[in-house]
Amino acid sequence: MTELDSNSRHVGVIIPAYNAKQWIGETVRSVLSQTHHNLQLLVVDDGSTDGTFDYAARATADDSRARVHRIVNGGTSHARNTGASLCREAEFLLFLDHDDLLIPNAIRTLVEVLLREPSCIAAHGMCGLIDSHGAVINECWRWQYDQAEDEARKFRADTPRMTDLAMFGVRNAIATTGQVLIPAEEFAREQFNPRYPIVQDWDLWRRLARHGPMAMTAETVLFHRKHPQSAGSNRDQTRQDRVSMQRNTAGAGFSPSQIQLLNSMHRSSERRRMGVLTQEMKEKLRRGAWSLAVKSALGAMLSGLQSIRGVPTIR
């Protein structure tokens, strides 16, 4: 593969933005400064009330590859899907959160990785972490990926060099959407599901993985910004989304063997969670924290029920 091969591929970058004026300019600049020049950038203003549209318009004004599109507020999934439908010429798509930053060669790296693995349905890299002010917390944060790999290893005989369905069984192996480059034709048959406010990306990766693995590079391609408003900070909603996603597995087109794999992984995870919560309950009872002990007990009972039910075989 030559450099011309990868540079000739047209990439559409979609940034869903809701009340994002604080970071949208910096995020836009991280896209427009890519070493891969054959791209289009679409900022989808999801009905912001803080002037995000104007901030994004100023950030994109001097580059003909970029534009801003305003829609009525419908949530991040809707904004991402709308953006993808408007990037009609793109061969590949990348969905970047409004507060994350691509490193300069991110798109070129992901395109090259995917072109080397034509059997894969997407390609992803690793992410680093920055704080709300842009200070680097971690140059290459692999914890989420490594935890998913540890879980997957218990349910397969080998360790593939690609990211397969088992990597998304009970954890999301990928921290944020901007790490992933997806062929437009692959995305067109799945898309983001608005049903899941928090785990919409995890749900998409699982459904894509029905068709094949993702190619992976250990290179950092993005800095993910951690701050109190980050979507993943809402643990209760994340848990609720995760359980709902598991319950709807059978209706998402997975094969019987894939459902069996996800079922086994889900039950194993819930059994471990039940054990952890049971220990927490005992410790809280020992300290006389009765109300907290009851909460842990209820959580343990719920996990026990989930470990018995597993993933339903009908919707």
N, C-alpha and C positions, 0 to 999 in steps of 0.2 A: 504494500500500500504506500503510495506517495503522499507527500504533503498536499498536493493538488487534489487528490481523491477526497481527503477529509474536508478541506476548505470549500469544496464545491457543494457540500451538503448544507441545505438551508435549514436553519434552526429557529423555531419560534419560542420566545421566552415570554411567559405569562406571569405577571405579578398581580395577584388579587390584593386590593388595598382598601381597608376600611379605617377611617380616622388614623391615617398613617403618616401625617405630615412630618412627624419627628425624624423619621428614618428614610422616607421614600426617596429623597434626593440622592443619598449615599448609595442606596441599593440600586437605583437606576444607573448611576455612574459605574458601579461594579460590572454591570452588563455591557454597557456601551464601550468599556475599555478592554473587552475581551480580545485575545489574540486571534480568535476565530471571528472573522468579520462578516461572514455571510449569515446574518441573523436579522430577525425582526423582533422588536420588543413591544409588547402591548401591556400597558398598565390598565387594569380593570378597576375603576373606582366604584366600589360597591355601596353607593349611596352615602358617602361620607358627609359628615356635618362640620368638619373642622378645617375645611379648605384644602383637603388632600388633592383634589382635582387640579387646583391652581398650582400647588407645589410641584405636582408631577408634570404638569404642562410646561412649567419653566425648566424643569430638569431635562425634558426631552426635546425642547424647542429647536436646538441646534443640530439635531441628528435626524435625517430623513428616514432612518430605519425604525424610529420609535414614535409611538403615538399613545394617547390616553383615550379610553372609552368609558363613558359613564353609564351605569345601570341603576335601576331601583334596587335597594338593598334586598338581597336574597340569600346571603350567606356565602361562605368561602367556596364551597363545592360548586354552587351555581356560577360564581364569578370565574372560577377556573374553567368550568365547562364552556361558558360563554366565550372566554378568551380563546380557547382551543378552536372553537367553531369559526372564529374570525381570522385565525392564522391559516388560511386556506392553502398557502403556497409552501408551508413548512413540511419538511420530510421528517424532522424530529421535533419533539416538544420538551420543554423544561419548565416546571412550575416553581417559581421562586417566591418565598414569603417576603413580605414588604420590609422586614427588618433584618434579613440575612444578606450576606455579602459573598458573591462569587469571587474566587481568586482569578487572576488574569487569564490563566490558561485552562480554566475549568471546562469550558465547552469543547475546546479542541481535544483535551484529554478524553472526555467521555465519548465524543464522536469516534475517535480512533479506537478506543476500547470496544465499542459496539461493532464497528466495521470489521474488527478482527474476529468477532464471534457472531457470525450471521445467524446461528441457530437460537440466539438469545432474544428474549422479548424486550429487554431494556438493559441499560448499563448504569452502574452507580459507583460513586467514590465515597471517601470518608469525609467527615466534617471536623473542623476545629470549633472551639467555643470562644465567644467574646461576651463581655458584659454590656450593660445598657449604654455605656460610654464608648464602646468599641475597643476596650482593653482586652488583650488576649488572655483567656483563662487556660486554654489547652490548645496546643497546635494541632493535635490529631486525637480526637476523642472517640475511642473505639469501644467504650464500655457497653453501649447498647448493642452493637454488632456482636461483640464477644459473648455477651450474655445469651443472645439468641442462638449463637453457634453452640454454646454449651448445652442448651436445651435440645437443639436438633440432634446433637451427637448421640443422645440416648435412644433415638428412634430410627437410626439408619446405620448401615454397616460400614460406610466409608465417609470421608470428609471431602465433598466435591469442592472444586476451586471456584464454583459459581454459587450464587445465592438462590436457593431453591425454595419450594413451598414450606419445607420443614423450618426454615429460618423465620417464617412468619406465623408459625403455629400458635405460640402463646405469647410471643413478644414481637414488636415491630423492630426488625433488624436495622432499619434506616431511620435516622433521627428526624429528617425533614425532607420535604419534597424536592428541594433544590439540588439534592445530591443525585437525582435520577434523570436520565435522558431516555425518553420513550419514543419509539417510532410512531408517527401520527396515526398510521393505520391500526396499530395495536391499541392505542388509546381510544380510537373511534368506536371500538366494539365493547369497551368497558366503561370508561369515564368515572368521575367521582360521584359517590352516592350521598345526597344531602341528608340522608337518614342519620348519619353519624357526624355530629358537630366536631368531635375531637379526633376520632380515629379514622377519618375519611381516607387518609393516605394509606394507613395500614390495610384497610379493607380493599383498596384498589390494588396494592401490591399482592395481596393474597389471590385476588381474582385474576390478575395478570399471570401469576405463577401457576395457575391451572394449565397454561399453554406452554410453559417452559421456564427455564431459570433466567436470572439476570447475570450479565457479565459484571465482574467486580474489579476495581482497582484499589489498592491500598493507599493511593495518593489522596491527600486532602484536596477537595475541590471547592469547599465552601466554609465560611465561618457562620455558625449558627448563634444567634443572639439570645442569651438567657436573661430574662427580666420577669418581674411579677405578673405581667400581662400575657406572657407566653401561653399559647393554647394548652400545652401539656401540663401547665401548673394546676389545672382543675382536676384533681384526682378523682373526685366523686363522679364527675361526668365521664372521665376516661374509663372508669370501672363500669359504669352503666352502658357506655357505648360498646365496650369489649364484650360484655355478656350478651348484648343484643346482636352483635356481629356473629358471635359463636352460635347463637340460637338460629340464625338465618343461613347458616352454612349450607344446609341441604338445598335451599332454594336458590343458591348462587351458582349452580351449574357445575359443582365439583363432582368428580367421578366417585364411585363407591370406595375405591382404594384411597383416594384423597380424603374423603370424609372419615374413613377409618383412621388414617394418620392424624388428622386434626382432632378427632374424638379422643384418641389415646393421649395426645399431648395435652389437651384441655383437662381431661380427668386427672392426669398426673400433676398438673399445675395446681388444680384446686385442692388436691389432697395435701400438697406441700403447704398451701396457704392455710388450710384448716389446722395443720400442725402448728404453724407459727402463731395463729390467732389463739389456739388453745393454750400455748405457753404464755402468751400475753395475758390471757384471762387469769391464769393461775397466779402470775406475778401481781396483777392488779388486786386480786382477792387477798393476797398476802399483805399488801399495803393498805387494805381497807378501802380501795377506790371502787366501790360497788357499782356505780353507774357506768364507769368505764369498763368494768369487767363484764357487765351485761352486754355492752356494745360489742366487745370482742367475742363473747359467746354467740351472739346472733350472727356475727360475721363468719364464725367457724361453722355454725349450723348451715348457713347458706352455701359455703364452700363444700361442705359435706354433701349437700343435696346436688350441687353442680357436678361433683365428682361421680355421683351415681347416675345422674341423667346424661351427662356428657353432651355431645352435639346431637340434637334431634335428627332423626332420619327422614322426617317429613316437615314441611314448612307449617 
